[in-house]
Amino acid sequence: MLELEDVRVSLGGFPILRGVSLQAFPGQITGLVGRNGAGKTTTLRTIMGLVPLQGGSLRLEGQDLRPLPAHRRAALGIGYMPEDRRLIGPLTVEENLLLPAWAIGLPGAPERLRWVYERMPEVAELAERRAAQLSGGQQKLVALARALMHGTRLLLLDEPFEGLSPAMALRLGEILQSLRTEGIAVLVAESDLHRISALAERIYTIERGEIQDPGEGGQ
Ligand SMILES: Nc1ncnc2c1ncn2[C@@H]1O[C@H](COP(=O)(O)OP(=O)(O)OP(=O)(O)O)[C@@H](O)[C@H]1O
């Protein structure tokens, strides 16, 4: 289980997260819903270790993540899909998938790549294409596949549905649902409650860096 308790973050001298507490459980999809600027991206970046924490606690299966830099968190099984995808255009899809795994020295990367391709055959079909040649929707699926390469325990997805066609959004939902049986905890930042409410077991609403009412999803 991922557990944030009273997490506080300031950026450029301004308090951005003002006591965020939430939990995300293995085999479940958890939504973090809020308007633009509410603090969703900052929450995900804080969990990944890309933003320093000023206060509060951050644990994965009881382990304190705070002392660990981002690459150590990735090696622990945390995958992050940023909103802007950050694929490397001149590299092929497969190279994009393998690069972070090489960078953190992920053991069993070829086996994990096969597993990702089985889950997402549409990404396997693009393996030899250069990332820059893909549509925005295809790039999103590749960015999800890349996060899945090392996201064996926890996946952090920033607005994964944004810009997808209805058909692709449906497919993304199917893929996320299929991860339940793998016991992966999935935390999805989303600005549109309706897009996530049918998928998520649990939904948190964030406003101005504060969690509002933690409640059950699926309404
Ligand atoms: N490096 C920074 N320095 C100062 N303020 C920042 C910095 N990064 C983000 N902020 C501010 O922090 C607040 C939260 O931003 P954040 O990106 O976490 O929101 P968000 O909910 O993900 O919204 P969006 O969907 O627009 O990204 C915003 O007011 C933003 O302007």
The ligand as a Gaussian input file, in Angstrom:
#p B3LYP/6-31G(d) Opt

LIG

0 1
 N        8.248000      24.851000      -9.895000
 C        7.191000      25.549000      -9.421000
 N        7.358000      26.714000      -8.772000
 C        6.300000      27.400000      -8.284000
 N        5.015000      26.993000      -8.396000
 C        4.793000      25.847000      -9.038000
 C        5.849000      25.055000      -9.586000
 N        5.303000      23.940000     -10.156000
 C        3.963000      24.038000      -9.980000
 N        3.652000      25.183000      -9.303000
 C        2.294000      25.622000      -8.925000
 O        1.772000      24.630000      -8.081000
 C        0.353000      24.520000      -8.256000
 C        0.002000      23.073000      -8.483000
 O        0.522000      22.648000      -9.732000
 P        0.320000      21.166000     -10.270000
 O        1.010000      21.067000     -11.599000
 O        0.691000      20.196000      -9.226000
 O       -1.268000      21.114000     -10.484000
 P       -2.153000      20.067000     -11.252000
 O       -3.311000      19.800000     -10.374000
 O       -1.361000      18.908000     -11.701000
 O       -2.665000      20.876000     -12.496000
 P       -2.322000      20.655000     -14.045000
 O       -3.270000      19.617000     -14.496000
 O       -2.596000      22.007000     -14.626000
 O       -0.884000      20.261000     -14.137000
 C        0.010000      25.456000      -9.400000
 O       -0.508000      26.626000      -8.863000
 C        1.333000      25.711000     -10.080000
 O        1.359000      26.969000     -10.664000

